[in-house]
Amino acid sequence: MAEKGVELTTPERRSLELVRSIVEANPWAEFVFESNSLVRIRVKGQSLRWYLVEARLRGPTPQEAFFQLQRWQYVVTGGARRRDVVHTNRHTAQLCLNTRQSSTMPFGDKVAALCLSLHNDLITAMTIPLLAQFIVCPREELAKIMVFQDEMVVYYSMFDDEIDHNPPFMDFEEGTEPMFGGSDFGHTPEELPTGPPQEEHPQPEPPSLTDEELEEMRLWDAYEQHMEDIARRDEWDNRQDEYRR
């Protein structure tokens, strides 16, 4: 989809064609929106978790030129079910996945790599602990979490009391990418927001579920029950071993 006033470079156009070919060839990926300045793709992981991958073209501002920011900003949002990422309800959290190591790649190549890695999330999680934390996190617990990052999991409860300093996820190093779509490197440290938006209530969801969503709910309920049974069985075995000693 061409967009007036926004021109892609030749490598960017070719890389976007690569993304299109991957989405068209695989049922686990679907375009949500595509333009020359914004690309959104939903991805289903092998873990049955869902991801929303967003690449957004930055505006040409003096602040961005000063900080030598990358031309594109990337945001990944994860949810336990497709319904969660479709409606971006409270059962979603952002994943701070680092794309700086591939900074020389065109944006479409980065998006394609993200989509493939997130589809193979069970394997990717073996080398990215924050992704593993997201995969094993119960759906209800996701409602309490703002972002998964390497250093820690950031909960909304961390901002229940007013904090004078910046939250840890706002302390970017020069050249790093913001984890939130609304973050702006043009702000000085004093101007950065000190917490999430005030309104944290869940957005209203459609009244009915599709057959696919109902089946997905049943699968997740069975999976969560299975994992809980395993945990209880392991705890019981440990107690038995301690008793025998």
C-alpha atoms as an extended CHARMM CRD file, in Angstrom:
* protein
*
       245  EXT
         1         1  MET       CA              0.0000000000        0.0000000000        0.0000000000  PROA      1               0.0000000000
         2         2  ALA       CA              1.6190000000        3.2270000000       -1.1280000000  PROA      2               0.0000000000
         3         3  GLU       CA              1.4850000000        6.1880000000        1.2040000000  PROA      3               0.0000000000
         4         4  LYS       CA              1.7310000000        9.7670000000        0.0110000000  PROA      4               0.0000000000
         5         5  GLY       CA              4.7700000000       11.6250000000        1.3020000000  PROA      5               0.0000000000
         6         6  VAL       CA              6.5250000000        8.4970000000        2.6040000000  PROA      6               0.0000000000
         7         7  GLU       CA              9.1720000000        6.9360000000        0.3890000000  PROA      7               0.0000000000
         8         8  LEU       CA             10.8530000000        3.6340000000        1.1570000000  PROA      8               0.0000000000
         9         9  THR       CA             14.4060000000        2.9450000000        0.0920000000  PROA      9               0.0000000000
        10        10  THR       CA             15.0440000000        0.1560000000       -2.4020000000  PROA      10              0.0000000000
        11        11  PRO       CA             16.2970000000       -2.2530000000        0.3230000000  PROA      11              0.0000000000
        12        12  GLU       CA             13.2320000000       -1.4220000000        2.4240000000  PROA      12              0.0000000000
        13        13  ARG       CA             10.8600000000       -2.1370000000       -0.4670000000  PROA      13              0.0000000000
        14        14  ARG       CA             12.5420000000       -5.4550000000       -1.1690000000  PROA      14              0.0000000000
        15        15  SER       CA             12.5130000000       -6.4120000000        2.4830000000  PROA      15              0.0000000000
        16        16  LEU       CA              8.8010000000       -5.5910000000        2.6970000000  PROA      16              0.0000000000
        17        17  GLU       CA              8.2130000000       -7.9500000000       -0.2380000000  PROA      17              0.0000000000
        18        18  LEU       CA             10.0050000000      -10.6300000000        1.7800000000  PROA      18              0.0000000000
        19        19  VAL       CA              7.6200000000      -10.0490000000        4.6730000000  PROA      19              0.0000000000
        20        20  ARG       CA              4.6160000000      -10.3080000000        2.3370000000  PROA      20              0.0000000000
        21        21  SER       CA              5.8640000000      -13.6020000000        0.9140000000  PROA      21              0.0000000000
        22        22  ILE       CA              6.3050000000      -15.0700000000        4.4070000000  PROA      22              0.0000000000
        23        23  VAL       CA              2.8370000000      -13.9820000000        5.5280000000  PROA      23              0.0000000000
        24        24  GLU       CA              1.1770000000      -15.2480000000        2.3460000000  PROA      24              0.0000000000
        25        25  ALA       CA              2.9220000000      -18.6270000000        2.5740000000  PROA      25              0.0000000000
        26        26  ASN       CA              2.2220000000      -19.3780000000        6.2420000000  PROA      26              0.0000000000
        27        27  PRO       CA             -1.1150000000      -19.7170000000        8.0520000000  PROA      27              0.0000000000
        28        28  TRP       CA              0.4530000000      -18.7470000000       11.3900000000  PROA      28              0.0000000000
        29        29  ALA       CA              1.0200000000      -15.1300000000       10.2660000000  PROA      29              0.0000000000
        30        30  GLU       CA             -1.4820000000      -12.5050000000        9.1560000000  PROA      30              0.0000000000
        31        31  PHE       CA             -1.2770000000       -8.8430000000        8.2180000000  PROA      31              0.0000000000
        32        32  VAL       CA             -3.2100000000       -6.4830000000       10.4610000000  PROA      32              0.0000000000
        33        33  PHE       CA             -2.0970000000       -3.3150000000        8.7020000000  PROA      33              0.0000000000
        34        34  GLU       CA              0.4440000000       -2.4190000000        6.0470000000  PROA      34              0.0000000000
        35        35  SER       CA              1.6580000000        0.9470000000        4.7640000000  PROA      35              0.0000000000
        36        36  ASN       CA              4.9730000000        2.6290000000        4.0200000000  PROA      36              0.0000000000
        37        37  SER       CA              5.1850000000        3.9210000000        7.5870000000  PROA      37              0.0000000000
        38        38  LEU       CA              3.4960000000        1.2140000000        9.6710000000  PROA      38              0.0000000000
        39        39  VAL       CA              3.3960000000       -2.5850000000        9.4990000000  PROA      39              0.0000000000
        40        40  ARG       CA              1.4890000000       -4.7690000000       11.9600000000  PROA      40              0.0000000000
        41        41  ILE       CA              1.5170000000       -8.5720000000       11.8170000000  PROA      41              0.0000000000
        42        42  ARG       CA             -0.0840000000      -11.1480000000       14.1090000000  PROA      42              0.0000000000
        43        43  VAL       CA              1.9310000000      -14.3120000000       14.6940000000  PROA      43              0.0000000000
        44        44  LYS       CA              0.8930000000      -17.5820000000       16.3180000000  PROA      44              0.0000000000
        45        45  GLY       CA              3.6970000000      -19.2660000000       18.2300000000  PROA      45              0.0000000000
        46        46  GLN       CA              4.2550000000      -23.0030000000       18.5290000000  PROA      46              0.0000000000
        47        47  SER       CA              3.5020000000      -22.5440000000       22.2210000000  PROA      47              0.0000000000
        48        48  LEU       CA             -0.0100000000      -21.4280000000       21.1210000000  PROA      48              0.0000000000
        49        49  ARG       CA              0.7220000000      -17.9420000000       22.3940000000  PROA      49              0.0000000000
        50        50  TRP       CA              0.0770000000      -14.9960000000       20.0800000000  PROA      50              0.0000000000
        51        51  TYR       CA              2.2110000000      -11.9870000000       19.1980000000  PROA      51              0.0000000000
        52        52  LEU       CA              1.6230000000       -8.6200000000       17.5480000000  PROA      52              0.0000000000
        53        53  VAL       CA              4.7330000000       -7.3740000000       15.7330000000  PROA      53              0.0000000000
        54        54  GLU       CA              4.7490000000       -3.6780000000       14.8670000000  PROA      54              0.0000000000
        55        55  ALA       CA              7.2870000000       -1.6960000000       12.8520000000  PROA      55              0.0000000000
        56        56  ARG       CA              6.7290000000        2.0500000000       12.7710000000  PROA      56              0.0000000000
        57        57  LEU       CA              8.6500000000        4.6440000000       10.7600000000  PROA      57              0.0000000000
        58        58  ARG       CA             10.0750000000        7.3740000000       12.9640000000  PROA      58              0.0000000000
        59        59  GLY       CA              9.3880000000       11.0240000000       12.1610000000  PROA      59              0.0000000000
        60        60  PRO       CA             12.3860000000       13.1220000000       11.0560000000  PROA      60              0.0000000000
        61        61  THR       CA             12.9120000000       15.2180000000       14.1940000000  PROA      61              0.0000000000
        62        62  PRO       CA             16.0930000000       17.0060000000       15.3800000000  PROA      62              0.0000000000
        63        63  GLN       CA             16.1050000000       14.9040000000       18.5530000000  PROA      63              0.0000000000
        64        64  GLU       CA             16.2140000000       11.6690000000       16.5820000000  PROA      64              0.0000000000
        65        65  ALA       CA             19.0240000000       12.9800000000       14.4130000000  PROA      65              0.0000000000
        66        66  PHE       CA             20.9390000000       13.9720000000       17.5590000000  PROA      66              0.0000000000
        67        67  PHE       CA             20.6080000000       10.5370000000       19.1620000000  PROA      67              0.0000000000
        68        68  GLN       CA             21.2170000000        8.7580000000       15.8290000000  PROA      68              0.0000000000
        69        69  LEU       CA             18.1500000000        6.6310000000       16.3160000000  PROA      69              0.0000000000
        70        70  GLN       CA             17.2600000000        3.8870000000       13.9230000000  PROA      70              0.0000000000
        71        71  ARG       CA             14.8360000000        4.7760000000       11.1540000000  PROA      71              0.0000000000
        72        72  TRP       CA             12.2820000000        2.2230000000       12.3680000000  PROA      72              0.0000000000
        73        73  GLN       CA             10.8800000000        1.4790000000       15.8120000000  PROA      73              0.0000000000
        74        74  TYR       CA              9.8320000000       -2.0710000000       16.7050000000  PROA      74              0.0000000000
        75        75  VAL       CA              7.2770000000       -3.1200000000       19.3140000000  PROA      75              0.0000000000
        76        76  VAL       CA              6.2450000000       -6.6840000000       20.1850000000  PROA      76              0.0000000000
        77        77  THR       CA              3.1070000000       -7.3710000000       22.2190000000  PROA      77              0.0000000000
        78        78  GLY       CA              2.2580000000      -10.8540000000       23.4560000000  PROA      78              0.0000000000
        79        79  GLY       CA             -0.9940000000      -12.4370000000       24.5620000000  PROA      79              0.0000000000
        80        80  ALA       CA             -2.1110000000      -15.8510000000       25.7470000000  PROA      80              0.0000000000
        81        81  ARG       CA             -4.8410000000      -16.0700000000       23.1060000000  PROA      81              0.0000000000
        82        82  ARG       CA             -5.4900000000      -14.6450000000       19.6620000000  PROA      82              0.0000000000
        83        83  ARG       CA             -8.4320000000      -12.7230000000       21.0600000000  PROA      83              0.0000000000
        84        84  ASP       CA             -6.1100000000      -10.9180000000       23.4700000000  PROA      84              0.0000000000
        85        85  VAL       CA             -3.8380000000       -9.4550000000       20.7900000000  PROA      85              0.0000000000
        86        86  VAL       CA             -6.7140000000       -8.7650000000       18.3750000000  PROA      86              0.0000000000
        87        87  HSD       CA             -8.4690000000       -6.5220000000       20.8890000000  PROA      87              0.0000000000
        88        88  THR       CA             -5.3180000000       -5.5690000000       22.8750000000  PROA      88              0.0000000000
        89        89  ASN       CA             -7.0550000000       -6.2440000000       26.1680000000  PROA      89              0.0000000000
        90        90  ARG       CA             -5.5380000000       -6.3520000000       29.6500000000  PROA      90              0.0000000000
        91        91  HSD       CA             -4.1810000000       -9.8860000000       29.1350000000  PROA      91              0.0000000000
        92        92  THR       CA             -1.3020000000       -8.6170000000       26.9870000000  PROA      92              0.0000000000
        93        93  ALA       CA              2.2020000000       -7.4240000000       27.8070000000  PROA      93              0.0000000000
        94        94  GLN       CA              5.0510000000       -5.9610000000       25.8200000000  PROA      94              0.0000000000
        95        95  LEU       CA              8.2130000000       -7.9710000000       25.1700000000  PROA      95              0.0000000000
        96        96  CYS       CA             11.4920000000       -6.0510000000       25.1270000000  PROA      96              0.0000000000
        97        97  LEU       CA             13.2100000000       -8.0080000000       22.3570000000  PROA      97              0.0000000000
        98        98  ASN       CA             16.5270000000       -6.5070000000       21.2780000000  PROA      98              0.0000000000
        99        99  THR       CA             16.8540000000       -5.8000000000       17.5370000000  PROA      99              0.0000000000
       100       100  ARG       CA             20.0410000000       -3.7340000000       17.7610000000  PROA      100             0.0000000000
       101       101  GLN       CA             22.3240000000       -6.6250000000       16.8120000000  PROA      101             0.0000000000
       102       102  SER       CA             20.7270000000       -6.5850000000       13.3460000000  PROA      102             0.0000000000
       103       103  SER       CA             20.7150000000       -2.7860000000       13.0750000000  PROA      103             0.0000000000
       104       104  THR       CA             22.1670000000       -2.8280000000        9.5450000000  PROA      104             0.0000000000
       105       105  MET       CA             19.3530000000       -4.9770000000        8.1720000000  PROA      105             0.0000000000
       106       106  PRO       CA             16.3950000000       -3.3820000000        6.3430000000  PROA      106             0.0000000000
       107       107  PHE       CA             13.2770000000       -3.1150000000        8.4840000000  PROA      107             0.0000000000
       108       108  GLY       CA             11.4340000000       -5.8410000000        6.5730000000  PROA      108             0.0000000000
       109       109  ASP       CA             14.2370000000       -8.3220000000        7.2110000000  PROA      109             0.0000000000
       110       110  LYS       CA             14.0030000000       -7.5160000000       10.9180000000  PROA      110             0.0000000000
       111       111  VAL       CA             10.2360000000       -7.9750000000       10.8930000000  PROA      111             0.0000000000
       112       112  ALA       CA             10.5940000000      -11.2720000000        9.0340000000  PROA      112             0.0000000000
       113       113  ALA       CA             13.2120000000      -12.4780000000       11.5260000000  PROA      113             0.0000000000
       114       114  LEU       CA             10.9860000000      -11.4690000000       14.4470000000  PROA      114             0.0000000000
       115       115  CYS       CA              7.9870000000      -13.2730000000       12.9690000000  PROA      115             0.0000000000
       116       116  LEU       CA              9.9270000000      -16.4840000000       12.3270000000  PROA      116             0.0000000000
       117       117  SER       CA             11.5560000000      -16.3970000000       15.7710000000  PROA      117             0.0000000000
       118       118  LEU       CA              8.2330000000      -15.7910000000       17.5240000000  PROA      118             0.0000000000
       119       119  HSD       CA              6.5160000000      -18.5500000000       15.5710000000  PROA      119             0.0000000000
       120       120  ASN       CA              9.3110000000      -20.8770000000       16.7600000000  PROA      120             0.0000000000
       121       121  ASP       CA              8.9670000000      -19.3920000000       20.2460000000  PROA      121             0.0000000000
       122       122  LEU       CA              9.5790000000      -22.6470000000       22.1080000000  PROA      122             0.0000000000
       123       123  ILE       CA             13.0340000000      -22.8870000000       20.5420000000  PROA      123             0.0000000000
       124       124  THR       CA             13.7230000000      -19.1490000000       20.6850000000  PROA      124             0.0000000000
       125       125  ALA       CA             12.8420000000      -19.1290000000       24.3920000000  PROA      125             0.0000000000
       126       126  MET       CA             15.8050000000      -21.4190000000       25.0950000000  PROA      126             0.0000000000
       127       127  THR       CA             18.1410000000      -18.4880000000       24.3890000000  PROA      127             0.0000000000
       128       128  ILE       CA             15.8730000000      -15.5720000000       25.3880000000  PROA      128             0.0000000000
       129       129  PRO       CA             14.7800000000      -15.9490000000       29.0430000000  PROA      129             0.0000000000
       130       130  LEU       CA             12.2100000000      -13.1380000000       28.9340000000  PROA      130             0.0000000000
       131       131  LEU       CA             10.3400000000      -14.9760000000       26.1640000000  PROA      131             0.0000000000
       132       132  ALA       CA             10.3570000000      -18.1450000000       28.2640000000  PROA      132             0.0000000000
       133       133  GLN       CA              8.9290000000      -16.1740000000       31.1880000000  PROA      133             0.0000000000
       134       134  PHE       CA              6.1420000000      -14.8890000000       28.9700000000  PROA      134             0.0000000000
       135       135  ILE       CA              5.2860000000      -18.3490000000       27.6250000000  PROA      135             0.0000000000
       136       136  VAL       CA              4.9210000000      -19.9300000000       31.0700000000  PROA      136             0.0000000000
       137       137  CYS       CA              3.1200000000      -16.9390000000       32.6060000000  PROA      137             0.0000000000
       138       138  PRO       CA             -0.5650000000      -17.7500000000       33.3260000000  PROA      138             0.0000000000
       139       139  ARG       CA             -3.0550000000      -15.6420000000       31.3990000000  PROA      139             0.0000000000
       140       140  GLU       CA             -4.5270000000      -14.0450000000       34.5370000000  PROA      140             0.0000000000
       141       141  GLU       CA             -1.0480000000      -13.0510000000       35.6830000000  PROA      141             0.0000000000
       142       142  LEU       CA             -0.4430000000      -11.2360000000       32.3860000000  PROA      142             0.0000000000
       143       143  ALA       CA             -3.0870000000       -8.7040000000       33.4360000000  PROA      143             0.0000000000
       144       144  LYS       CA             -0.6690000000       -7.5550000000       36.1780000000  PROA      144             0.0000000000
       145       145  ILE       CA              2.3900000000       -7.1950000000       33.9470000000  PROA      145             0.0000000000
       146       146  MET       CA              3.4410000000       -4.1660000000       31.9160000000  PROA      146             0.0000000000
       147       147  VAL       CA              6.5530000000       -5.4780000000       30.1590000000  PROA      147             0.0000000000
       148       148  PHE       CA              8.9460000000       -8.4330000000       30.0740000000  PROA      148             0.0000000000
       149       149  GLN       CA             12.5830000000       -7.3600000000       29.8290000000  PROA      149             0.0000000000
       150       150  ASP       CA             15.9890000000       -8.9520000000       30.3790000000  PROA      150             0.0000000000
       151       151  GLU       CA             16.6090000000       -7.3730000000       33.7660000000  PROA      151             0.0000000000
       152       152  MET       CA             13.2010000000       -7.9520000000       35.3300000000  PROA      152             0.0000000000
       153       153  VAL       CA              9.4700000000       -8.3140000000       34.8310000000  PROA      153             0.0000000000
       154       154  VAL       CA              7.8160000000       -4.9130000000       35.3090000000  PROA      154             0.0000000000
       155       155  TYR       CA              4.4500000000       -5.0480000000       37.1080000000  PROA      155             0.0000000000
       156       156  TYR       CA              1.8200000000       -2.3310000000       37.1940000000  PROA      156             0.0000000000
       157       157  SER       CA              1.8770000000       -2.6390000000       40.9900000000  PROA      157             0.0000000000
       158       158  MET       CA              5.3630000000       -1.1240000000       40.9890000000  PROA      158             0.0000000000
       159       159  PHE       CA              3.6880000000        2.2000000000       40.2140000000  PROA      159             0.0000000000
       160       160  ASP       CA              0.9900000000        2.0600000000       42.8710000000  PROA      160             0.0000000000
       161       161  ASP       CA              3.0340000000        4.5160000000       44.9520000000  PROA      161             0.0000000000
       162       162  GLU       CA              4.4640000000        7.6760000000       43.4250000000  PROA      162             0.0000000000
       163       163  ILE       CA              8.1130000000        7.3350000000       42.4880000000  PROA      163             0.0000000000
       164       164  ASP       CA             10.4100000000       10.3330000000       42.0730000000  PROA      164             0.0000000000
       165       165  HSD       CA             12.8670000000        8.6120000000       39.7570000000  PROA      165             0.0000000000
       166       166  ASN       CA             12.3320000000        7.0250000000       36.3650000000  PROA      166             0.0000000000
       167       167  PRO       CA             11.0940000000        3.4410000000       36.2700000000  PROA      167             0.0000000000
       168       168  PRO       CA             13.8600000000        0.9700000000       35.3260000000  PROA      168             0.0000000000
       169       169  PHE       CA             12.5390000000        0.2970000000       31.8230000000  PROA      169             0.0000000000
       170       170  MET       CA             12.8110000000        4.0050000000       30.9610000000  PROA      170             0.0000000000
       171       171  ASP       CA             16.5800000000        4.1350000000       31.5400000000  PROA      171             0.0000000000
       172       172  PHE       CA             17.6650000000        3.6900000000       27.9330000000  PROA      172             0.0000000000
       173       173  GLU       CA             21.2460000000        3.6580000000       26.8110000000  PROA      173             0.0000000000
       174       174  GLU       CA             22.1920000000        5.7650000000       23.8200000000  PROA      174             0.0000000000
       175       175  GLY       CA             21.1110000000        4.0660000000       20.6180000000  PROA      175             0.0000000000
       176       176  THR       CA             18.6670000000        1.6480000000       22.2280000000  PROA      176             0.0000000000
       177       177  GLU       CA             15.0590000000        1.4080000000       21.1630000000  PROA      177             0.0000000000
       178       178  PRO       CA             12.0440000000        2.2790000000       23.3150000000  PROA      178             0.0000000000
       179       179  MET       CA              9.8220000000       -0.5950000000       24.3250000000  PROA      179             0.0000000000
       180       180  PHE       CA              6.6420000000        1.3960000000       24.1510000000  PROA      180             0.0000000000
       181       181  GLY       CA              5.1210000000        2.9190000000       21.0490000000  PROA      181             0.0000000000
       182       182  GLY       CA              4.5810000000        6.2170000000       22.8520000000  PROA      182             0.0000000000
       183       183  SER       CA              8.1130000000        6.5650000000       24.2370000000  PROA      183             0.0000000000
       184       184  ASP       CA             10.0760000000        9.4210000000       22.7170000000  PROA      184             0.0000000000
       185       185  PHE       CA             13.8330000000        9.9710000000       22.9120000000  PROA      185             0.0000000000
       186       186  GLY       CA             13.1730000000       13.6680000000       22.4770000000  PROA      186             0.0000000000
       187       187  HSD       CA             12.1800000000       13.9400000000       26.1290000000  PROA      187             0.0000000000
       188       188  THR       CA             14.7550000000       14.7900000000       28.7440000000  PROA      188             0.0000000000
       189       189  PRO       CA             14.9260000000       12.4440000000       31.7810000000  PROA      189             0.0000000000
       190       190  GLU       CA             12.7940000000       14.8840000000       33.7750000000  PROA      190             0.0000000000
       191       191  GLU       CA             10.1300000000       14.8860000000       31.0670000000  PROA      191             0.0000000000
       192       192  LEU       CA              9.8050000000       11.1310000000       30.7870000000  PROA      192             0.0000000000
       193       193  PRO       CA              6.5720000000        9.7120000000       32.2060000000  PROA      193             0.0000000000
       194       194  THR       CA              6.9100000000        8.0990000000       35.6270000000  PROA      194             0.0000000000
       195       195  GLY       CA              4.3610000000        5.3730000000       35.1430000000  PROA      195             0.0000000000
       196       196  PRO       CA              1.7960000000        3.7680000000       32.8880000000  PROA      196             0.0000000000
       197       197  PRO       CA             -1.3720000000        5.5410000000       31.8000000000  PROA      197             0.0000000000
       198       198  GLN       CA             -3.8390000000        5.9990000000       34.6180000000  PROA      198             0.0000000000
       199       199  GLU       CA             -6.6020000000        4.0470000000       32.9590000000  PROA      199             0.0000000000
       200       200  GLU       CA             -5.7640000000        0.3760000000       33.3970000000  PROA      200             0.0000000000
       201       201  HSD       CA             -9.2510000000       -1.0580000000       33.1820000000  PROA      201             0.0000000000
       202       202  PRO       CA             -9.8670000000       -3.7780000000       30.6030000000  PROA      202             0.0000000000
       203       203  GLN       CA            -11.3470000000       -2.7100000000       27.3390000000  PROA      203             0.0000000000
       204       204  PRO       CA            -14.8190000000       -4.0580000000       26.5850000000  PROA      204             0.0000000000
       205       205  GLU       CA            -14.6680000000       -7.2790000000       24.6020000000  PROA      205             0.0000000000
       206       206  PRO       CA            -17.0960000000       -8.5270000000       21.9630000000  PROA      206             0.0000000000
       207       207  PRO       CA            -20.0090000000      -10.4320000000       23.4940000000  PROA      207             0.0000000000
       208       208  SER       CA            -19.5200000000      -13.7230000000       21.6680000000  PROA      208             0.0000000000
       209       209  LEU       CA            -16.5950000000      -16.0160000000       20.8960000000  PROA      209             0.0000000000
       210       210  THR       CA            -15.9070000000      -17.7450000000       17.6110000000  PROA      210             0.0000000000
       211       211  ASP       CA            -15.5720000000      -21.5330000000       17.4260000000  PROA      211             0.0000000000
       212       212  GLU       CA            -11.8270000000      -21.1010000000       16.9220000000  PROA      212             0.0000000000
       213       213  GLU       CA            -11.5160000000      -18.9470000000       20.0310000000  PROA      213             0.0000000000
       214       214  LEU       CA            -13.6180000000      -21.3700000000       22.0870000000  PROA      214             0.0000000000
       215       215  GLU       CA            -11.3970000000      -24.2510000000       21.0140000000  PROA      215             0.0000000000
       216       216  GLU       CA             -8.3070000000      -22.2010000000       21.8590000000  PROA      216             0.0000000000
       217       217  MET       CA             -9.7220000000      -21.4720000000       25.3100000000  PROA      217             0.0000000000
       218       218  ARG       CA            -10.3390000000      -25.1830000000       25.9020000000  PROA      218             0.0000000000
       219       219  LEU       CA             -6.7960000000      -26.0290000000       24.8320000000  PROA      219             0.0000000000
       220       220  TRP       CA             -5.3130000000      -23.4140000000       27.1480000000  PROA      220             0.0000000000
       221       221  ASP       CA             -7.4710000000      -24.4600000000       30.0900000000  PROA      221             0.0000000000
       222       222  ALA       CA             -6.3800000000      -28.0670000000       29.5850000000  PROA      222             0.0000000000
       223       223  TYR       CA             -2.7360000000      -27.0150000000       29.2500000000  PROA      223             0.0000000000
       224       224  GLU       CA             -2.7870000000      -24.8820000000       32.3940000000  PROA      224             0.0000000000
       225       225  GLN       CA             -4.4860000000      -27.6690000000       34.3430000000  PROA      225             0.0000000000
       226       226  HSD       CA             -1.8880000000      -30.1520000000       33.0790000000  PROA      226             0.0000000000
       227       227  MET       CA              1.0010000000      -27.9070000000       34.1660000000  PROA      227             0.0000000000
       228       228  GLU       CA             -0.6100000000      -27.3920000000       37.5670000000  PROA      228             0.0000000000
       229       229  ASP       CA             -0.9930000000      -31.1650000000       38.0080000000  PROA      229             0.0000000000
       230       230  ILE       CA              2.6790000000      -31.6710000000       37.1530000000  PROA      230             0.0000000000
       231       231  ALA       CA              3.7410000000      -29.0190000000       39.6660000000  PROA      231             0.0000000000
       232       232  ARG       CA              1.6310000000      -30.5880000000       42.4070000000  PROA      232             0.0000000000
       233       233  ARG       CA              2.9440000000      -34.0540000000       41.6060000000  PROA      233             0.0000000000
       234       234  ASP       CA              6.5490000000      -32.8340000000       41.7580000000  PROA      234             0.0000000000
       235       235  GLU       CA              5.8630000000      -31.1110000000       45.0720000000  PROA      235             0.0000000000
       236       236  TRP       CA              4.3420000000      -34.3130000000       46.4660000000  PROA      236             0.0000000000
       237       237  ASP       CA              7.3210000000      -36.3880000000       45.2770000000  PROA      237             0.0000000000
       238       238  ASN       CA              9.7340000000      -33.9440000000       46.9300000000  PROA      238             0.0000000000
       239       239  ARG       CA              7.8370000000      -34.1830000000       50.1950000000  PROA      239             0.0000000000
       240       240  GLN       CA              7.9110000000      -37.9770000000       50.0180000000  PROA      240             0.0000000000
       241       241  ASP       CA             11.6760000000      -37.9220000000       49.4390000000  PROA      241             0.0000000000
       242       242  GLU       CA             12.1900000000      -35.6260000000       52.4160000000  PROA      242             0.0000000000
       243       243  TYR       CA              9.9940000000      -37.8670000000       54.5800000000  PROA      243             0.0000000000
       244       244  ARG       CA             12.0100000000      -40.9850000000       53.6620000000  PROA      244             0.0000000000
       245       245  ARG       CA             15.2080000000      -39.2410000000       54.7020000000  PROA      245             0.0000000000
